[in-house]
Amino acid sequence: MTKVVSINERGTLTLPKDLRQRLGITASGQVVVEETDGGLLLRPGVTVPVEIYSAKRLAEFERNNDSALAGFKLKR
């Protein structure tokens, strides 16, 4: 499928509605733009939040694991 899309003075382009719907791109969604030898490649994108755990948070995980596993015994 080939579509012609206009770009405004701010560099913004609008993807056609049928294309956004087919690809699952929402108003708050993201698109990955990759420069290739053949031009630009646009793909639906997603951002995944990452949490960096502090020593205090890791200790909390340890405590919760210890209490959750307290009723189980290791069979040898």
N, CA, C and O atoms as a CHARMM CRD file, in Angstrom:
* protein
*
  304
    1    1 MET  N      0.83900  -1.17800   0.00000 PROA 1      0.00000
    2    1 MET  CA     0.00000   0.00000   0.00000 PROA 1      0.00000
    3    1 MET  C      0.88500   1.24200   0.00000 PROA 1      0.00000
    4    1 MET  O      1.85200   1.32300   0.75700 PROA 1      0.00000
    5    2 THR  N      0.56100   2.17000  -0.81900 PROA 2      0.00000
    6    2 THR  CA     1.28800   3.43500  -0.88800 PROA 2      0.00000
    7    2 THR  C      0.31300   4.57000  -0.62100 PROA 2      0.00000
    8    2 THR  O     -0.76300   4.62900  -1.21600 PROA 2      0.00000
    9    3 LYS  N      0.69200   5.46000   0.26700 PROA 3      0.00000
   10    3 LYS  CA    -0.12300   6.63900   0.58200 PROA 3      0.00000
   11    3 LYS  C      0.77600   7.85300   0.51800 PROA 3      0.00000
   12    3 LYS  O      1.95400   7.77200   0.86600 PROA 3      0.00000
   13    4 VAL  N      0.24500   8.96400   0.08400 PROA 4      0.00000
   14    4 VAL  CA     0.96500  10.23600   0.09500 PROA 4      0.00000
   15    4 VAL  C      0.46400  11.01700   1.30000 PROA 4      0.00000
   16    4 VAL  O     -0.73900  11.20600   1.47900 PROA 4      0.00000
   17    5 VAL  N      1.41600  11.47100   2.13200 PROA 5      0.00000
   18    5 VAL  CA     1.07200  12.18100   3.36000 PROA 5      0.00000
   19    5 VAL  C      1.75500  13.53900   3.31900 PROA 5      0.00000
   20    5 VAL  O      2.94600  13.62500   3.01700 PROA 5      0.00000
   21    6 SER  N      1.02200  14.58900   3.61700 PROA 6      0.00000
   22    6 SER  CA     1.58600  15.94300   3.64100 PROA 6      0.00000
   23    6 SER  C      2.26500  16.20900   4.97900 PROA 6      0.00000
   24    6 SER  O      1.87000  15.66600   6.01000 PROA 6      0.00000
   25    7 ILE  N      3.28500  17.04700   4.94500 PROA 7      0.00000
   26    7 ILE  CA     3.99400  17.45400   6.15100 PROA 7      0.00000
   27    7 ILE  C      3.81400  18.95600   6.29800 PROA 7      0.00000
   28    7 ILE  O      4.03800  19.70500   5.34700 PROA 7      0.00000
   29    8 ASN  N      3.40300  19.41100   7.50800 PROA 8      0.00000
   30    8 ASN  CA     3.17900  20.84500   7.69800 PROA 8      0.00000
   31    8 ASN  C      4.48900  21.56700   8.00500 PROA 8      0.00000
   32    8 ASN  O      5.55400  20.95100   8.03600 PROA 8      0.00000
   33    9 GLU  N      4.40200  22.87900   8.23200 PROA 9      0.00000
   34    9 GLU  CA     5.59200  23.70000   8.44500 PROA 9      0.00000
   35    9 GLU  C      6.36600  23.32400   9.70600 PROA 9      0.00000
   36    9 GLU  O      7.54800  23.65100   9.81600 PROA 9      0.00000
   37   10 ARG  N      5.72900  22.64500  10.65800 PROA 10     0.00000
   38   10 ARG  CA     6.41200  22.20000  11.87200 PROA 10     0.00000
   39   10 ARG  C      7.02300  20.81500  11.70700 PROA 10     0.00000
   40   10 ARG  O      7.66200  20.31300  12.63100 PROA 10     0.00000
   41   11 GLY  N      6.83900  20.18900  10.55200 PROA 11     0.00000
   42   11 GLY  CA     7.37300  18.85400  10.32700 PROA 11     0.00000
   43   11 GLY  C      6.44200  17.74600  10.76100 PROA 11     0.00000
   44   11 GLY  O      6.82100  16.57500  10.76900 PROA 11     0.00000
   45   12 THR  N      5.22800  18.11000  11.12000 PROA 12     0.00000
   46   12 THR  CA     4.25400  17.12900  11.57100 PROA 12     0.00000
   47   12 THR  C      3.55400  16.49000  10.37900 PROA 12     0.00000
   48   12 THR  O      3.17300  17.16800   9.42400 PROA 12     0.00000
   49   13 LEU  N      3.39200  15.17300  10.45500 PROA 13     0.00000
   50   13 LEU  CA     2.62300  14.49900   9.41300 PROA 13     0.00000
   51   13 LEU  C      1.48300  13.74400  10.07500 PROA 13     0.00000
   52   13 LEU  O      1.56800  13.37500  11.24700 PROA 13     0.00000
   53   14 THR  N      0.42600  13.52000   9.32700 PROA 14     0.00000
   54   14 THR  CA    -0.74300  12.81100   9.83300 PROA 14     0.00000
   55   14 THR  C     -0.91400  11.52500   9.05600 PROA 14     0.00000
   56   14 THR  O     -1.06100  11.53700   7.83400 PROA 14     0.00000
   57   15 LEU  N     -0.89500  10.41400   9.77700 PROA 15     0.00000
   58   15 LEU  CA    -1.12300   9.12300   9.13900 PROA 15     0.00000
   59   15 LEU  C     -2.61200   8.95600   8.87600 PROA 15     0.00000
   60   15 LEU  O     -3.42200   9.31800   9.72900 PROA 15     0.00000
   61   16 PRO  N     -2.99500   8.42200   7.73200 PROA 16     0.00000
   62   16 PRO  CA    -4.41300   8.21900   7.43500 PROA 16     0.00000
   63   16 PRO  C     -5.08700   7.33300   8.49000 PROA 16     0.00000
   64   16 PRO  O     -4.47600   6.40500   9.01900 PROA 16     0.00000
   65   17 LYS  N     -6.34100   7.63400   8.78100 PROA 17     0.00000
   66   17 LYS  CA    -7.08800   6.94600   9.82400 PROA 17     0.00000
   67   17 LYS  C     -7.12200   5.43600   9.61400 PROA 17     0.00000
   68   17 LYS  O     -6.92000   4.68000  10.56500 PROA 17     0.00000
   69   18 ASP  N     -7.37400   4.98400   8.38400 PROA 18     0.00000
   70   18 ASP  CA    -7.46200   3.54000   8.14400 PROA 18     0.00000
   71   18 ASP  C     -6.12600   2.85100   8.43500 PROA 18     0.00000
   72   18 ASP  O     -6.11000   1.71600   8.91100 PROA 18     0.00000
   73   19 LEU  N     -5.02300   3.51400   8.15800 PROA 19     0.00000
   74   19 LEU  CA    -3.70600   2.96000   8.43500 PROA 19     0.00000
   75   19 LEU  C     -3.44700   2.89600   9.94100 PROA 19     0.00000
   76   19 LEU  O     -2.95400   1.88700  10.44500 PROA 19     0.00000
   77   20 ARG  N     -3.78300   3.98100  10.66500 PROA 20     0.00000
   78   20 ARG  CA    -3.62800   3.99200  12.13000 PROA 20     0.00000
   79   20 ARG  C     -4.45000   2.88700  12.77000 PROA 20     0.00000
   80   20 ARG  O     -3.97300   2.19800  13.67200 PROA 20     0.00000
   81   21 GLN  N     -5.67600   2.71600  12.31400 PROA 21     0.00000
   82   21 GLN  CA    -6.54100   1.68200  12.87700 PROA 21     0.00000
   83   21 GLN  C     -5.98500   0.28800  12.60200 PROA 21     0.00000
   84   21 GLN  O     -5.96600  -0.55500  13.49800 PROA 21     0.00000
   85   22 ARG  N     -5.54400   0.04100  11.40200 PROA 22     0.00000
   86   22 ARG  CA    -5.01900  -1.26400  11.02800 PROA 22     0.00000
   87   22 ARG  C     -3.76400  -1.61500  11.83100 PROA 22     0.00000
   88   22 ARG  O     -3.55800  -2.77500  12.18700 PROA 22     0.00000
   89   23 LEU  N     -2.92900  -0.61400  12.11500 PROA 23     0.00000
   90   23 LEU  CA    -1.68800  -0.84000  12.84300 PROA 23     0.00000
   91   23 LEU  C     -1.83600  -0.68500  14.35600 PROA 23     0.00000
   92   23 LEU  O     -0.88500  -0.92700  15.09900 PROA 23     0.00000
   93   24 GLY  N     -3.01400  -0.28500  14.81200 PROA 24     0.00000
   94   24 GLY  CA    -3.24700  -0.13100  16.24800 PROA 24     0.00000
   95   24 GLY  C     -2.55900   1.08000  16.84800 PROA 24     0.00000
   96   24 GLY  O     -2.22500   1.07800  18.03200 PROA 24     0.00000
   97   25 ILE  N     -2.34300   2.11000  16.05200 PROA 25     0.00000
   98   25 ILE  CA    -1.70300   3.33400  16.53100 PROA 25     0.00000
   99   25 ILE  C     -2.79100   4.27700  17.03000 PROA 25     0.00000
  100   25 ILE  O     -3.68000   4.66600  16.27300 PROA 25     0.00000
  101   26 THR  N     -2.71600   4.64400  18.31000 PROA 26     0.00000
  102   26 THR  CA    -3.72000   5.52200  18.91200 PROA 26     0.00000
  103   26 THR  C     -3.19300   6.94700  19.00300 PROA 26     0.00000
  104   26 THR  O     -2.02800   7.21100  18.70500 PROA 26     0.00000
  105   27 ALA  N     -4.05600   7.85300  19.41300 PROA 27     0.00000
  106   27 ALA  CA    -3.68400   9.27100  19.51500 PROA 27     0.00000
  107   27 ALA  C     -2.52700   9.47500  20.48600 PROA 27     0.00000
  108   27 ALA  O     -1.71600  10.38100  20.29200 PROA 27     0.00000
  109   28 SER  N     -2.43900   8.65300  21.52200 PROA 28     0.00000
  110   28 SER  CA    -1.33600   8.79400  22.48200 PROA 28     0.00000
  111   28 SER  C     -0.20500   7.81700  22.17100 PROA 28     0.00000
  112   28 SER  O      0.73600   7.68500  22.95400 PROA 28     0.00000
  113   29 GLY  N     -0.29400   7.13700  21.03900 PROA 29     0.00000
  114   29 GLY  CA     0.70000   6.13700  20.67000 PROA 29     0.00000
  115   29 GLY  C      1.98700   6.74600  20.14500 PROA 29     0.00000
  116   29 GLY  O      2.14300   7.96500  20.07000 PROA 29     0.00000
  117   30 GLN  N      2.90200   5.85800  19.78600 PROA 30     0.00000
  118   30 GLN  CA     4.19000   6.28600  19.27600 PROA 30     0.00000
  119   30 GLN  C      4.50400   5.54300  17.99000 PROA 30     0.00000
  120   30 GLN  O      3.99200   4.45300  17.73300 PROA 30     0.00000
  121   31 VAL  N      5.36400   6.16700  17.18800 PROA 31     0.00000
  122   31 VAL  CA     5.83500   5.56600  15.95100 PROA 31     0.00000
  123   31 VAL  C      7.35700   5.63200  15.96700 PROA 31     0.00000
  124   31 VAL  O      7.93100   6.67400  16.28400 PROA 31     0.00000
  125   32 VAL  N      8.00500   4.53300  15.63000 PROA 32     0.00000
  126   32 VAL  CA     9.46100   4.49500  15.52100 PROA 32     0.00000
  127   32 VAL  C      9.81600   4.86600  14.08200 PROA 32     0.00000
  128   32 VAL  O      9.28000   4.29000  13.13500 PROA 32     0.00000
  129   33 VAL  N     10.72000   5.82900  13.92500 PROA 33     0.00000
  130   33 VAL  CA    11.18100   6.25500  12.60200 PROA 33     0.00000
  131   33 VAL  C     12.62900   5.81500  12.47100 PROA 33     0.00000
  132   33 VAL  O     13.48000   6.18900  13.27800 PROA 33     0.00000
  133   34 GLU  N     12.90000   5.01600  11.44600 PROA 34     0.00000
  134   34 GLU  CA    14.25400   4.50800  11.22200 PROA 34     0.00000
  135   34 GLU  C     14.71300   4.91600   9.83000 PROA 34     0.00000
  136   34 GLU  O     14.00300   4.72000   8.84400 PROA 34     0.00000
  137   35 GLU  N     15.90300   5.48100   9.76600 PROA 35     0.00000
  138   35 GLU  CA    16.47500   5.84300   8.46700 PROA 35     0.00000
  139   35 GLU  C     17.14300   4.60600   7.87600 PROA 35     0.00000
  140   35 GLU  O     17.97900   3.97900   8.52700 PROA 35     0.00000
  141   36 THR  N     16.77900   4.25500   6.64800 PROA 36     0.00000
  142   36 THR  CA    17.36500   3.10900   5.96200 PROA 36     0.00000
  143   36 THR  C     17.94900   3.57900   4.63500 PROA 36     0.00000
  144   36 THR  O     17.77800   4.73300   4.24100 PROA 36     0.00000
  145   37 ASP  N     18.63900   2.67200   3.95300 PROA 37     0.00000
  146   37 ASP  CA    19.18000   3.01600   2.63400 PROA 37     0.00000
  147   37 ASP  C     18.06200   3.35600   1.64900 PROA 37     0.00000
  148   37 ASP  O     18.26400   4.13700   0.71800 PROA 37     0.00000
  149   38 GLY  N     16.88200   2.76600   1.85700 PROA 38     0.00000
  150   38 GLY  CA    15.76100   2.99300   0.95800 PROA 38     0.00000
  151   38 GLY  C     14.89500   4.18100   1.32600 PROA 38     0.00000
  152   38 GLY  O     13.97500   4.52000   0.58200 PROA 38     0.00000
  153   39 GLY  N     15.16700   4.82800   2.46400 PROA 39     0.00000
  154   39 GLY  CA    14.35500   5.96400   2.89900 PROA 39     0.00000
  155   39 GLY  C     14.03700   5.86300   4.37600 PROA 39     0.00000
  156   39 GLY  O     14.87300   5.43900   5.17400 PROA 39     0.00000
  157   40 LEU  N     12.82500   6.25400   4.73900 PROA 40     0.00000
  158   40 LEU  CA    12.39100   6.19500   6.13200 PROA 40     0.00000
  159   40 LEU  C     11.46100   5.00500   6.33500 PROA 40     0.00000
  160   40 LEU  O     10.58600   4.73400   5.51200 PROA 40     0.00000
  161   41 LEU  N     11.66500   4.30200   7.43900 PROA 41     0.00000
  162   41 LEU  CA    10.81200   3.18900   7.81100 PROA 41     0.00000
  163   41 LEU  C     10.04700   3.60300   9.05800 PROA 41     0.00000
  164   41 LEU  O     10.65400   3.94600  10.07300 PROA 41     0.00000
  165   42 LEU  N      8.72000   3.57500   8.99200 PROA 42     0.00000
  166   42 LEU  CA     7.86200   3.91300  10.12900 PROA 42     0.00000
  167   42 LEU  C      7.25900   2.62900  10.66500 PROA 42     0.00000
  168   42 LEU  O      6.72300   1.82100   9.90700 PROA 42     0.00000
  169   43 ARG  N      7.34800   2.44100  11.99000 PROA 43     0.00000
  170   43 ARG  CA     6.75800   1.26100  12.63800 PROA 43     0.00000
  171   43 ARG  C      6.03900   1.69700  13.89200 PROA 43     0.00000
  172   43 ARG  O      6.43900   2.66900  14.53300 PROA 43     0.00000
  173   44 PRO  N      4.95800   0.97500  14.25800 PROA 44     0.00000
  174   44 PRO  CA     4.33400   1.25600  15.55600 PROA 44     0.00000
  175   44 PRO  C      5.36200   1.02700  16.65300 PROA 44     0.00000
  176   44 PRO  O      6.16100   0.09400  16.57500 PROA 44     0.00000
  177   45 GLY  N      5.34500   1.86400  17.66100 PROA 45     0.00000
  178   45 GLY  CA     6.31300   1.74200  18.75200 PROA 45     0.00000
  179   45 GLY  C      5.64600   1.71700  20.10200 PROA 45     0.00000
  180   45 GLY  O      4.45500   1.99800  20.22900 PROA 45     0.00000
  181   46 VAL  N      6.41900   1.37900  21.10600 PROA 46     0.00000
  182   46 VAL  CA     5.91800   1.34400  22.47600 PROA 46     0.00000
  183   46 VAL  C      7.07000   1.68700  23.41200 PROA 46     0.00000
  184   46 VAL  O      8.22200   1.34600  23.14300 PROA 46     0.00000
  185   47 THR  N      6.75500   2.35800  24.50100 PROA 47     0.00000
  186   47 THR  CA     7.72300   2.65400  25.53800 PROA 47     0.00000
  187   47 THR  C      7.34500   1.86500  26.77900 PROA 47     0.00000
  188   47 THR  O      6.19500   1.89000  27.21700 PROA 47     0.00000
  189   48 VAL  N      8.31100   1.17400  27.33500 PROA 48     0.00000
  190   48 VAL  CA     8.06500   0.36600  28.52900 PROA 48     0.00000
  191   48 VAL  C      8.80400   1.02100  29.69200 PROA 48     0.00000
  192   48 VAL  O     10.01600   1.22500  29.61800 PROA 48     0.00000
  193   49 PRO  N      8.08600   1.35200  30.76700 PROA 49     0.00000
  194   49 PRO  CA     8.76300   1.96800  31.90500 PROA 49     0.00000
  195   49 PRO  C      9.67900   0.95400  32.60100 PROA 49     0.00000
  196   49 PRO  O      9.36100  -0.23200  32.68700 PROA 49     0.00000
  197   50 VAL  N     10.80000   1.43700  33.08700 PROA 50     0.00000
  198   50 VAL  CA    11.75900   0.59400  33.79200 PROA 50     0.00000
  199   50 VAL  C     11.98000   1.19100  35.17800 PROA 50     0.00000
  200   50 VAL  O     12.18800   2.39600  35.31900 PROA 50     0.00000
  201   51 GLU  N     11.93300   0.33700  36.19700 PROA 51     0.00000
  202   51 GLU  CA    12.18000   0.79900  37.56000 PROA 51     0.00000
  203   51 GLU  C     13.55500   0.30500  37.98900 PROA 51     0.00000
  204   51 GLU  O     13.86000  -0.88000  37.86000 PROA 51     0.00000
  205   52 ILE  N     14.37800   1.20500  38.49600 PROA 52     0.00000
  206   52 ILE  CA    15.67500   0.84300  39.05900 PROA 52     0.00000
  207   52 ILE  C     15.44600   0.67200  40.55600 PROA 52     0.00000
  208   52 ILE  O     15.03100   1.60600  41.24300 PROA 52     0.00000
  209   53 TYR  N     15.72200  -0.53700  41.05400 PROA 53     0.00000
  210   53 TYR  CA    15.42700  -0.84000  42.45100 PROA 53     0.00000
  211   53 TYR  C     16.54100  -0.36000  43.38000 PROA 53     0.00000
  212   53 TYR  O     17.72400  -0.59900  43.13800 PROA 53     0.00000
  213   54 SER  N     16.13300   0.31600  44.43700 PROA 54     0.00000
  214   54 SER  CA    17.06900   0.74200  45.47100 PROA 54     0.00000
  215   54 SER  C     17.34800  -0.44300  46.39100 PROA 54     0.00000
  216   54 SER  O     16.64400  -1.45200  46.34300 PROA 54     0.00000
  217   55 ALA  N     18.36900  -0.31900  47.22300 PROA 55     0.00000
  218   55 ALA  CA    18.68600  -1.37500  48.19100 PROA 55     0.00000
  219   55 ALA  C     17.50300  -1.60600  49.12800 PROA 55     0.00000
  220   55 ALA  O     17.22200  -2.74200  49.51100 PROA 55     0.00000
  221   56 LYS  N     16.81600  -0.53700  49.49200 PROA 56     0.00000
  222   56 LYS  CA    15.64500  -0.64500  50.37900 PROA 56     0.00000
  223   56 LYS  C     14.53300  -1.44800  49.69900 PROA 56     0.00000
  224   56 LYS  O     13.90200  -2.29400  50.33300 PROA 56     0.00000
  225   57 ARG  N     14.29400  -1.18800  48.42100 PROA 57     0.00000
  226   57 ARG  CA    13.24500  -1.89800  47.66600 PROA 57     0.00000
  227   57 ARG  C     13.61000  -3.37600  47.49400 PROA 57     0.00000
  228   57 ARG  O     12.74100  -4.24300  47.59200 PROA 57     0.00000
  229   58 LEU  N     14.89700  -3.66800  47.23700 PROA 58     0.00000
  230   58 LEU  CA    15.34600  -5.05400  47.11100 PROA 58     0.00000
  231   58 LEU  C     15.16100  -5.80900  48.42200 PROA 58     0.00000
  232   58 LEU  O     14.77200  -6.97700  48.42200 PROA 58     0.00000
  233   59 ALA  N     15.44300  -5.13800  49.54400 PROA 59     0.00000
  234   59 ALA  CA    15.24600  -5.76100  50.86200 PROA 59     0.00000
  235   59 ALA  C     13.76200  -6.05800  51.08600 PROA 59     0.00000
  236   59 ALA  O     13.42100  -7.08600  51.67100 PROA 59     0.00000
  237   60 GLU  N     12.89400  -5.18300  50.63400 PROA 60     0.00000
  238   60 GLU  CA    11.44800  -5.40700  50.74700 PROA 60     0.00000
  239   60 GLU  C     11.04700  -6.65200  49.95600 PROA 60     0.00000
  240   60 GLU  O     10.25600  -7.46000  50.44300 PROA 60     0.00000
  241   61 PHE  N     11.57600  -6.81700  48.75000 PROA 61     0.00000
  242   61 PHE  CA    11.29900  -8.01800  47.95700 PROA 61     0.00000
  243   61 PHE  C     11.74500  -9.27200  48.70400 PROA 61     0.00000
  244   61 PHE  O     11.02000 -10.26500  48.75000 PROA 61     0.00000
  245   62 GLU  N     12.94400  -9.22100  49.29000 PROA 62     0.00000
  246   62 GLU  CA    13.47000 -10.36700  50.04700 PROA 62     0.00000
  247   62 GLU  C     12.54000 -10.73800  51.19600 PROA 62     0.00000
  248   62 GLU  O     12.22100 -11.91100  51.39000 PROA 62     0.00000
  249   63 ARG  N     12.10400  -9.72900  51.96000 PROA 63     0.00000
  250   63 ARG  CA    11.19700  -9.98400  53.08700 PROA 63     0.00000
  251   63 ARG  C      9.90100 -10.61300  52.60200 PROA 63     0.00000
  252   63 ARG  O      9.41900 -11.58300  53.18700 PROA 63     0.00000
  253   64 ASN  N      9.33200 -10.05800  51.52700 PROA 64     0.00000
  254   64 ASN  CA     8.07300 -10.58700  50.99700 PROA 64     0.00000
  255   64 ASN  C      8.24200 -12.00600  50.48800 PROA 64     0.00000
  256   64 ASN  O      7.36000 -12.84100  50.68500 PROA 64     0.00000
  257   65 ASN  N      9.36600 -12.29300  49.83200 PROA 65     0.00000
  258   65 ASN  CA     9.62300 -13.65300  49.35300 PROA 65     0.00000
  259   65 ASN  C      9.75500 -14.61700  50.52300 PROA 65     0.00000
  260   65 ASN  O      9.18600 -15.70800  50.49900 PROA 65     0.00000
  261   66 ASP  N     10.50900 -14.21700  51.55300 PROA 66     0.00000
  262   66 ASP  CA    10.69900 -15.08600  52.71300 PROA 66     0.00000
  263   66 ASP  C      9.37300 -15.42100  53.37800 PROA 66     0.00000
  264   66 ASP  O      9.12300 -16.57400  53.72700 PROA 66     0.00000
  265   67 SER  N      8.51900 -14.41100  53.55500 PROA 67     0.00000
  266   67 SER  CA     7.23200 -14.66800  54.20600 PROA 67     0.00000
  267   67 SER  C      6.30100 -15.46900  53.29900 PROA 67     0.00000
  268   67 SER  O      5.54300 -16.30500  53.79100 PROA 67     0.00000
  269   68 ALA  N      6.33800 -15.23500  52.00200 PROA 68     0.00000
  270   68 ALA  CA     5.45700 -15.97200  51.06800 PROA 68     0.00000
  271   68 ALA  C      5.86800 -17.44100  50.97300 PROA 68     0.00000
  272   68 ALA  O      5.01800 -18.30600  50.76300 PROA 68     0.00000
  273   69 LEU  N      7.16000 -17.73200  51.12400 PROA 69     0.00000
  274   69 LEU  CA     7.64600 -19.09600  50.98200 PROA 69     0.00000
  275   69 LEU  C      7.78100 -19.83500  52.30900 PROA 69     0.00000
  276   69 LEU  O      8.20200 -20.99200  52.32700 PROA 69     0.00000
  277   70 ALA  N      7.42900 -19.18300  53.42800 PROA 70     0.00000
  278   70 ALA  CA     7.62300 -19.75800  54.75900 PROA 70     0.00000
  279   70 ALA  C      6.89800 -21.09900  54.93400 PROA 70     0.00000
  280   70 ALA  O      7.39800 -21.96300  55.65400 PROA 70     0.00000
  281   71 GLY  N      5.75900 -21.29400  54.31100 PROA 71     0.00000
  282   71 GLY  CA     4.98900 -22.51600  54.48400 PROA 71     0.00000
  283   71 GLY  C      5.45500 -23.66900  53.61100 PROA 71     0.00000
  284   71 GLY  O      4.90700 -24.76700  53.71200 PROA 71     0.00000
  285   72 PHE  N      6.43100 -23.46100  52.77100 PROA 72     0.00000
  286   72 PHE  CA     6.91200 -24.50400  51.86400 PROA 72     0.00000
  287   72 PHE  C      8.25700 -25.04200  52.34400 PROA 72     0.00000
  288   72 PHE  O      9.10200 -24.29600  52.83900 PROA 72     0.00000
  289   73 LYS  N      8.43100 -26.32900  52.19100 PROA 73     0.00000
  290   73 LYS  CA     9.70300 -26.94400  52.55400 PROA 73     0.00000
  291   73 LYS  C     10.35700 -27.49800  51.31700 PROA 73     0.00000
  292   73 LYS  O      9.67900 -28.00700  50.42500 PROA 73     0.00000
  293   74 LEU  N     11.65300 -27.40600  51.25300 PROA 74     0.00000
  294   74 LEU  CA    12.41600 -27.94100  50.15000 PROA 74     0.00000
  295   74 LEU  C     12.57200 -29.44400  50.32600 PROA 74     0.00000
  296   74 LEU  O     13.08700 -29.89000  51.35100 PROA 74     0.00000
  297   75 LYS  N     12.14000 -30.23100  49.35000 PROA 75     0.00000
  298   75 LYS  CA    12.27300 -31.68700  49.40400 PROA 75     0.00000
  299   75 LYS  C     13.58800 -32.08400  48.77100 PROA 75     0.00000
  300   75 LYS  O     13.91300 -31.66300  47.66000 PROA 75     0.00000
  301   76 ARG  N     14.33900 -32.89900  49.48900 PROA 76     0.00000
  302   76 ARG  CA    15.63700 -33.34000  48.95300 PROA 76     0.00000
  303   76 ARG  C     15.65100 -34.83500  48.79200 PROA 76     0.00000
  304   76 ARG  O     16.65400 -35.39900  48.35500 PROA 76     0.00000
